[in-house]
Amino acid sequence: MTAELRIGTWNLDHARGVAARGRRLAVLAAADADIWVLTETNDDHALEGFIGLHSAPRRESRPGGRWVSIWSRLPILRTIAVADADRTAAALVETALGPVAVFGTVLPWHSDRGEAPSDPPPRNWQEQDRVTPLQGEAWRELRAAFPQARLCVAGDLNMNLGGPHLYGTARGRGLLAQAMADAGLACLTAFDRVPVGLLRQGLIDHVLFDAADAVGARVLSAWEARAADGAVLSDHSGVVVAIGGARASDA
């Protein structure tokens, strides 16, 4: 049997609502990922049977709020220090494919003003333009620090990569494409990789992984922010990818 790794990501929109909590947790359980990168989440969305690793508590959120939580049902070999402990987290995970360095993140959104006040404040998308190359540098550093490991970057990247209803800018997508190329990553959740009929529009939450593994990877499931009965679970769609099978280097 071919080894396979399942990785999912979903922005939970501050994990609001007691009633919605159980429904979100049910969606996550049904999606059946080995590793989850949850963003705009809360500690009350702990996953049973998983080990959690988190970014720092959010100062502006209700107690337990986090920008990023990594949940793994596979062994976490070590926590990896990150430069931005507020909006990112990282861990080395033992998987069926071997060790994987997992970097969870929330890239700035259009009106993001950053963590430090500035005068004048950043223009729309300026903070994303500033942060994306910095994160790209962090991804390259992970490559160098863990040369025997695969690399995964997942979370809320706040931009569509193909498809209708584009969110983001051409400059932002160009900066991300350069950062991915420099770190040897490919996006497994771009619009043209999502099976037709799963979503009405492209994702802004993404899974990036070793480019060599993209040929054998596929989107397993994706779901809208609203449940089938109209209940609002988030303001983002979620996704799970499966990685395994042939690598480009095996061809």
PyMOL commands that set and color helices and strands:
alter all, ss='L'
color gray80, all
select helices_A, chain A and resi 13-15+18-31+43-45+126-145+170-183+191-193+211-216+248-250
alter helices_A, ss='H'
color red, helices_A
select strands_A, chain A and resi 4-11+35-42+51-54+65-72+76-80+88-95+98-106+150-156+185-187+205-210+218-223+238-244
alter strands_A, ss='S'
color yellow, strands_A
deselect
rebuild
show_as cartoon
